[in-house]
Amino acid sequence: MTNHENNNLPPKTCSIERLVTMPSDVEMVIAGKKTATRRNGRYADVGEIMELQGHKFVVDNVYSQSLGELTDNHAQDEGFETVEAYKEAILSYHPGMPWLPHMRVWVHEFSPVKG
């Protein structure tokens, strides 16, 4: 997974303000327990700044990934111990959504802005 230049990515489908919105996710990001989020669309460009409750985070990487490629390490970046725990949480947020290994999502990785 390499850092992609923004010009190699398709247009954003939503704004960065919508990238992390669930209160529990916001808390995990601020606490440093969540450093990535997956969405069905592209919400941010590399280098873009996300602000959550006065804390700023820079988007370090944006790339496409299939659900079947998820590892426990990816789930931990999302704030969960295992892929199974992450899957259960996602399906509880989106009742009726199928979990298809070939389904592709956009990964947005971020870190606190220094200074």
QUICOR-V385996 format. One record per pair of residues at least 6 apart in sequence whose C-alpha atoms are under 6 Angstrom apart, sorted by the first residue. I is the first residue (numbers start at 1). GAP is how many residues later the second one is. If there is no record, write none. Layout:
I:GAP + I:GAP
//
This chain:
3:58 + 12:30 + 12:31 + 13:28 + 13:29 + 14:29 + 15:28 + 16:27 + 16:28 + 19:24 + 28:6 + 33:46 + 34:43 + 34:44 + 34:45 + 35:42 + 35:74 + 35:75 + 36:41 + 36:42 + 36:72 + 36:73 + 37:41 + 37:70 + 37:71 + 38:68 + 38:69 + 39:66 + 39:67 + 40:65 + 40:66 + 41:65 + 42:64 + 46:13 + 46:14 + 46:15 + 47:11 + 47:12 + 48:10 + 48:11 + 49:8 + 49:9 + 50:6 + 50:7 + 56:56 + 56:57 + 57:54 + 57:55 + 57:56 + 58:52 + 58:53 + 58:55 + 59:50 + 59:51 + 60:49 + 60:50 + 61:47 + 61:48 + 62:45 + 62:46 + 63:43 + 63:44 + 64:41 + 64:42 + 64:43 + 65:39 + 65:40 + 66:36 + 66:37 + 66:38 + 67:34 + 67:36 + 68:33 + 72:10 + 72:11 + 75:7 + 75:8 + 75:11 + 80:6
//
